[in-house]
Amino acid sequence: MDQLEVTALAWRISGHICALSDGERHVGHVVRIGGRWHAYDAMHSNEAGDGFQCLGTFSAVDPAKDAVEQSYRVLPHQFAGAA
């Protein structure tokens, strides 16, 4: 009998970039550019369809990470190839 393994979301953190994933999916990330933190939703495209959806810029890392986490909880999740 196969047992379903549930993998929790976890942040991988460095000085300039933090990425949120569950081991299979890259959910989002924050990047420090010019002293500000830019938050991105990696599961949804931007309006042009050529990059990640920008969630905003923040002066501190924690609010930027909160924006990524909130986006994951609020937005519907559609995957490529899903009907």
ABEGO torsion letter per residue (X at the ends): XBBBBBBBBBBBBBAABBBBBAGABBABBBBBBGGBBBBBBAABBBAAGABBBBAEBBABAAAAAAAAAAAAAABBBBBBGBX
